[in-house]
Amino acid sequence: MNSSLADRILAGDPRAIARAISLVESEDAAAVELIRAIYAHTGQSYIIGITGPPGAGKSTLVERLIATIRSQSVQGRRLSVAVIAVDPTSPFSGGAILGDRLRMLTHSGDKGVFIRSMATRGHLGGLARATSDATLILDAAGFDIIIIETVGVGQDEVEIVRTADACIVTLVPGAGDDIQALKAGIMEIADLFVVNKADRDGAERLALTLESNLSLHSFKPGQWRPPVLNTVATTNTGVTELVDAIWRFRDQDKTLQSRRQRMRGESRLRDLVSQRFMKRLERNGLKPGEFDDLVERIAARSIDPYSAADQLLDRVIPVAAKT
Amino acid sequence: MNSSLADRILAGDPRAIARAISLVESEDAAAVELIRAIYAHTGQSYIIGITGPPGAGKSTLVERLIATIRSQSVQGRRLSVAVIAVDPTSPFSGGAILGDRLRMLTHSGDKGVFIRSMATRGHLGGLARATSDATLILDAAGFDIIIIETVGVGQDEVEIVRTADACIVTLVPGAGDDIQALKAGIMEIADLFVVNKADRDGAERLALTLESNLSLHSFKPGQWRPPVLNTVATTNTGVTELVDAIWRFRDQDKTLQSRRQRMRGESRLRDLVSQRFMKRLERNGLKPGEFDDLVERIAARSIDPYSAADQLLDRVIPVAAKT
């Protein structure tokens, strides 16, 4: 069953893609086999991450990006675009699901566009894992561009876009203390800044603040300096310039792209090793009831969680051992 | 140094508490020793988690909860309250830091109140781990009540309140599709629902929707049915009733509380085992360069990440082995 699902994904069948993403979302065991089957066919897509606070107009901007990218062709072929909208607000607002439908309507009938929202409510890290696997599926399906849109409010969500080939941070004027926005580590993840709703009061000041903060950084000769771009997504203003800037970023430093790909590989490996270790430990490395006993002792305060964790690990990898 | 820091925490010294929380926030190695030293003295606080969408008025509500709880005494002693405000929006808005200062002002001089925001931007799961350790520090310092406030938009943030002794979900009228709010797994984590800003249009409908959804659940006799409470935090309306409901919940089922404490122990142990395993594997279980080689092969698509993870794990815990 999965080999044929893999084949259908490689052929770009949208229903197979949708089904496969549902599998990774539900953390179905079949998803692992599927990723194994398609993995050799991945690594071709260019991955663009977009993050920013709620209300920055990211959905509209992504909408415009799709249209602009779709209107471009490379060697006579129009670029295809897939979007993963990671919407952690959906447990409360249902925004993702409704948004999905609206957006799908706009592009219905266009086979070169695929839009999907992710809103896994599993364990810690589950969302990042599912998004990462969904990206692999879309990559194997042959999409030229994959846009991952997150609301940059949760740790997972910032983490998700951090390893994209290009990371766009979208800000809006008047959304609070601009200076704070820059202090808190956003500078480091942005390859491009977008001041959206740039027709609003305070847009110029926000752009200036971003620029003056960038000027505090010392960029080496030849090093990419994140540009600050102004857009008004609702009127499609500045979107072509944004897309041009993305391509400039992509073309300026090819080694960066392979470094990011390596980063994705590394974070995925670390995540999987940790996650699968725990499962394996419980199945094959523990005496029956041993884990539960430790949990009871932690709850009873007769052992602290750090010592309990070390006690389990000592059996598997003694600290002194050098293999 | 740490043993004296531990002693000062146990004595309730606010500066020692603040310093210890900074240690866990920065994932300092000394933090592990500190938690080990204080852990036996924890398990006495009652932990209240509050989550809800941005704009639900949680900060004001928490403010009112502090004042109401502070006004109450048990056996002639006024209850002390500590608050951990997990504000993942702060990378963009700086809300946490500013909010902290404002809130601290209101309660300055009151030694029975401690307020602290957490906004770690570390690795996946880092925020949950830091919050969990900060809770232990406040618990060891003797606070009767610990309130953990999160914006329920990220997976980590929902996860953080899930294991509190009492979990309050705060909603507001007019914040989107009410029905969706209920579909998305929020029902399961709430012990109490609060409709805040209950003087607004649509509040009654929201409360009715919550009630009618609750009535679809079949509660066993004696089982807690989450009440739906109306508050207007700005005018202090309904807050005493909310506090009463929290105490009713606390007193109705003591076994639930020990079950939650066990859940906290379990999730902490799982998290620590996974995290510390990876570190130990790299230090003691791998040949030099072995991990990097695998990462390169993943990036080069010559091995998929799942197979790479299994390859590392096979050496540590063979699948067939039964210890």
Interface residues (C-beta under 8 A of the other chain):
Chain A: V32 I35 R36 Y39 A40 T42 G43 G52 P53 P54 P88 T89 S90 P91 F92 S93 G94 G95 I97 L98 A119 T120 R121 G122 H123 L124 G125 G126 L127 A128 V151 G152 V153 G154 Q155 D156 E157 V158 E159 L171 A175 G176 D177 I179 Q180 A181 K183 A184 G185 I186 S258 Q261 R262 R264 G265 E266 R268 L269 R270 D271 L272 V273 S274 Q275 R276 F277 M278 R280 L281 N284 G285 L286 K287 F291 L294 V295 E296 I298 A299 R301 D304 P305 Y306 S307 A308 A309 D310 L312 L313 R315 V316 I317 P318 V319 A320 A321 K322 T323
Chain B: V32 I35 R36 Y39 A40 T42 G43 G52 P53 P54 P88 T89 S90 P91 F92 S93 G94 G95 I97 L98 A119 T120 R121 G122 H123 L124 G125 G126 L127 A128 V151 G152 V153 G154 Q155 D156 E157 V158 E159 L171 A175 G176 D177 I179 Q180 A181 K183 A184 G185 I186 S258 Q261 R262 R264 G265 E266 R268 L269 R270 D271 L272 V273 S274 Q275 R276 F277 M278 R280 L281 N284 G285 L286 K287 F291 L294 V295 E296 I298 A299 R301 D304 P305 Y306 S307 A308 A309 D310 L312 L313 R315 V316 I317 P318 V319 A320 A321 K322 T323
